[in-house]
Amino acid sequence: MRAVDLIVKKRNGGELSESEIQFLVKGYTSGAIPDYQVSALLMAIYFGGMNFEETAALTRAMIGSGRTIDLSGISGPFIDKHSTGGVGDKISLLLAPIVAACGVKVPMLCGRGLGHTGGTIDKLESIPGYRTSLSEREIRGILSECGFVFMGQTESIAPADKLLYALRDVTGTVESIPLITASILSKKAAEGSDGFVFDVKAGSGAFMKTEAAAKELAESLVKTTRVLDKKASAVVTAMDEPLGRFVGNLVEVRETVRALLGDIPSDIGEVTYRLGARMLMLAGRAGSIDEGAAACRSVLESGAAYRLFVHNVAAQGGDPDFIAAPEMLEPAPRRFEIKAEKDGWVAGVDAFKIGNAAVLLGAGRAIKESGIAPRAGIELVKKRGEEVERGAVVCSLYCEEGLEADEAAALARAAYTVSDEPPESRRLILYEMEAS
Amino acid sequence: MRAVDLIVKKRNGGELSESEIQFLVKGYTSGAIPDYQVSALLMAIYFGGMNFEETAALTRAMIGSGRTIDLSGISGPFIDKHSTGGVGDKISLLLAPIVAACGVKVPMLCGRGLGHTGGTIDKLESIPGYRTSLSEREIRGILSECGFVFMGQTESIAPADKLLYALRDVTGTVESIPLITASILSKKAAEGSDGFVFDVKAGSGAFMKTEAAAKELAESLVKTTRVLDKKASAVVTAMDEPLGRFVGNLVEVRETVRALLGDIPSDIGEVTYRLGARMLMLAGRAGSIDEGAAACRSVLESGAAYRLFVHNVAAQGGDPDFIAAPEMLEPAPRRFEIKAEKDGWVAGVDAFKIGNAAVLLGAGRAIKESGIAPRAGIELVKKRGEEVERGAVVCSLYCEEGLEADEAAALARAAYTVSDEPPESRRLILYEMEAS
């Protein structure tokens, strides 16, 4: 087998077999196949696509390049959720304890933020001491004890994905549905879950800007997961506007804690309960969306989910008193206010602009190597559909001392559209793909 | 400027500017842009194409990576022919002295054979002492003296093309019309001609298997050359069957010498006179195909072209007595005959199979580094349209002692189709693109 022949086969619209894909991935990770051949192949895949069998074979080869987490001996079922990333998306922080409180184990592999999007690990690390870099023994222990665990990607999980992603990043081959699918699944499937609910975001603040592109990715994720003999369903949700009222890290932990204590913003509630319901359905613990959503709401209202969250913070090395003390969760001290320039209704708050403003304030990373300011962030005082008067604060920016926020403020101001009439009501759940 | 942004631009169907293409080629040849980015770009070009302006810009950047030959002080006009390569294609050997004898200078950059196709340099080097590796001073001297010169590519001509071709070869990006065009033109334009006639071969023995693909390449070559402010025309010619009756190196030199002495096979004559006429027209030395062809025929019949050829052999280090001595031009001693299996007419002699049989006999190279046997080759005793009787020799194979020719013989046998009825007459000139 020669790499160049496989490149030509794919270039000409052919289908790569399991053994051909194994040859390519093993060859690349071992260094036998040079990166210039792999990047040409990736571009051929960008143009020619891959069917679900090929995508599943790529996923398997990538999983096989590393270790998988052994969950044997722990009672399941194990169901995880994956979000394609957005702005203000703290759903994972709420959803894991809620679903765990309903009796389903959630081993959740999380990522860091990059670009305008936030990352669950960055948010959790704003809690002093919280660790997501865990040994397999710790992962098993925390999952058994709390019902869920938040873990970062390790060197040993799907190292081929890390190599391939780095190459895609510099060769213009990131935006390929089958490559995105295999990248997501190779990490998720390595964690040992029985099934996945995919939250595919669509809109300015999402990786997929249009609903059509998000649907395509949702279909690819669900169908490829099924080829991998795991259960899956997907929900395409709106990411034109940030979720909740806070964007950042510690400010999102605070919003999560408040939500777990009962003060849950309506958009966060709607998405969380829908995803939670679908996770319970995949686990066989709910027969319908309504039944599953009711179960989720019930463990939130009873405080059971909150208690599990506190338990988890302690188990993962964080200080449980910290999240219970409102004064510890205050944002960074330097504050800038954005005011409405006219009377009217907020017609939209652009998630992409708000996400980038948050990065400029220190809450995110422009490049992978950057550090972040955990207390920096943005409060959306007004959101879509809310009435404003000229001069009223629509948005507050928080950053550490010494930082000028002119550029962030300009972006945040530009994110707001105020119209003379109230906007039409917004749909959050755009599309759903049932598990079959 | 970042390479990845230019890859994405091309991937998304954008047009690269002259300065962007310069940046990429300079970056690649200097090592600043890694080959994995260039191979991804090449694959994006394979799928997305390039227009004639982009192709011309790529050609200029590749020419600019090396030296060009300075022909100032030598009286022109300078016109060259380029063939995309075929089997039994010794047209260059005849055409250069013919056109030079008509008063047009022909500085001809030639290549070696690779795969099933032969190369002009390999054929010339079967003449003991003949050198194509020449200094610029020698090139100028031989061109002034004989009116034509055959030169090999040097390290200093378009080194970027050498690098890019090597990368394309291992990344499945050879078969791209704009990349083929820029590769051809970067070498040809560096030799300083005022215009080019392109002989684009179509058929089993050609790089372009179909007439449609050959037309597309012809159009790209002519139109890109015009963007480069040089004159051009193109002829698409048939390469389903080898040209002439001999395939190899020394056997093709012998066929050339015989042709220059007046014994010119009809297919070789037709293609040579057509290309020669077009070269004279580009040079302003003929007003029509008929006038140009008559001039070419005249210098052949007068012996003027033969005398120039002998002169050139001496000027380029070869022994002129060698080519004048029939016993020196004999093929290799070991001979195998292929016989007709039934009575009928030869319906076709597959050029690809014959080319590969010649390689197996030692006349060509399977890989770039191979040496060749100069006296090995094939004689097509019978060609398309000729009547044969069962048991009559249709083809003879020649190789050096010690070589078994079973595989070559099987290929040569398979190359022949004998039918019960005479085949339709064959068109050699399939399509022509006028210079405007």
Interface residues (C-beta under 8 A of the other chain):
Chain A: A3 V4 I7 V8 R11 P34 D35 Y36 Q37 V38 S39 A40 L41 L42 M43 A44 Y46 F47 L167 D169 V170 T171 G172 T173
Chain B: A3 V4 I7 V8 R11 P34 D35 Y36 Q37 V38 S39 A40 L41 L42 M43 A44 Y46 F47 L167 D169 V170 T171 G172 T173
